[in-house]
């Protein structure tokens, strides 16, 4: 075994952790005589990482899509019911619609998602525009219109991660993101 006690380096006549040596390196200079430029080093590391470990194109697209969907003025509607989690399964039933309820204060949105599309109702009943966020239509998400009774339907079912953005009476409400 090695003896790494306090006298272990005496044979070499030096202390490997001499504080004076570290103090001298704080103002270390580059090869050109000037001090190191942290910004230049950071940029060189960033370029090396871009070459050696680039961000996948799909992840970059998802990040841009998520940013395009941000809405600082919107309230978040919490998922309060999901039939995949909260409902009792029915024996023998196939292609059962997924029932979702989102709540934001006194406002609630009931949504039924099927293989043929989605339909729902805004409570309390009121006209509204409902955008389906998700997929590749980042700049122009499909918009559904709720009638005076708050009812809306859409012919295309959401695929992949999706959320709903409701605009009614000057108010913006965004649901949690779910996977279809």
N, C-alpha and C positions, 0 to 999 in steps of 0.2 A: 504494500500500500504506500501511497505518497504522503509525505508529511508536509501539509500546506499551512503550517503554523506561521506565526509572525516572523520567524527567522528563516523561512524557507527560501527567500530570495537573497539572503545575505551572502551566499556563495558567489552570486553574480555581481554583488556590489551595487545593486540598484533596486528601487521600489517601483514595480510596474504601474502603480496607481498614484504617481506623484502628482499632487494637485497643482504644483507650479507648471508642470508640463501642459495640463489642460487649460490653465489660465492663459498660457502663451498662445494657444491655438484659437482663442476666441476671435481675435482680429486677424485671422489668417488671410493671406492674400493669394490671388490667383497667379497664373504664370506670367501675366502681363504686368504684375506689380499692383493692380487695383484690387479692391475687395470683391469677394464673390457677389454676384447679382442673383438674389433669390428668385426674382421673376424669370430670369433667363434659365436658371436651373429647372424651375417649375415647367416652363414651356418645353424644354428639351425632354423632360420626363413624360410630359403629356404626349409629345410626338412619338416617343418610343413606345408608350402604351398603345397608341393608336395603330402602330405598325404590328406590334407583337401580340396584342390582345384587343382587337377592334370590337366595338359595340355591335351586336347583331342588328341587321337592318330591321327585323321584325320588332325588336325591343325599341329601337329608335322611333319607328312608326307608332307604336303603342304610346310612347311618351308624348309624341306630338299630338296624337289624337286626344289623350287625356287632358293635355293643356288646352286644346281647342274647346273642350267641353267644360272648362272651369267656369264657374259663375259665382263671383264674389258676393253678389246681392241675393243669391238664392238661399232659401232655408232648406235644410236637409230633412227629408221625410223618412222617418224610421220604419223599417220593415217590422210590422207587428203581427203578421200572420203569413205563413208560407205552408201551403198544403203538403209540400214534400217533407216538411219537418213536423208540422202540428196536426195534420189530419190522420185519421185512422184509415189504413188501406182497405180497399174493397176487394174481396176475393173474386178472381175471374175478370176484373175490369181491365181493359186495355185502352191505351191512348187516353188516359184520364187527364182532363185539363188541369193545369197548375193554377191555383188560386193564390193571389197575393193581396195583402192589404198594407198600405203605407199610411203613416199618420204624421202630420206636422201641425201641432196645436189643435185647433178645432177642425182642420181640413183633413179629409181622408180620401185616399184613392184606392178603389177596389179594381183589381185587374185579373182577368182570366186569360191565360196563355195556352193556346192549343197549337196543333200542327198546321192549322189553317190560318192562324193570325192571332190577334188579341182583341179583346173587348173589355170595357170597363165603365166605371162611373165615378164621378167626382162628387163628394159629399162635403158640405151642403151643395145641392144641385146649383150649377152655374155654368155659363158658357166658358170655355177655356181652349187653349191651344196646348197640345201635348206632343212634345218632340221625343222620338225614340233615339236615344244616344247609344252608339256602339257601331261596330262594323267598320267598313271602309268609307262610309259617307260622312267623314269628319266635318267637312265644311257645310254640308246641307243635309242634316238629318231629316228623315221623313217626319212630317207633322200631321197629327190627327186633330180633328176639331170636335170638341164636346158641345152638344146642343144645350138648350136652356135647362134640360133635366140633368145635365152633367154626363150624359152617356156618350161614349165614343167607341169606334171600331176601326180595326186595321186589317188589311188582307194579307200582310206579310208577317210571319212570326219572327221575333227577334232571334238572331243567332249569335252565339258566343256571349261575351259579357255585354250587358245592356243596362241602361238606366232610363228613367223618364224625367223630362223637364216640363213642368206644368206652368203655364203663364195664364193667370186669371186675375182680373180686376187690379192690374198694376203690381201684383205679387208674383214672385218666382219661387217655385218649390222644386227641388231636385231629389229624386229617390236614391236610395242606396243602389250600388251596382250589384247585379246578380248575373249568374251564368244561366243561359237559357237551357 
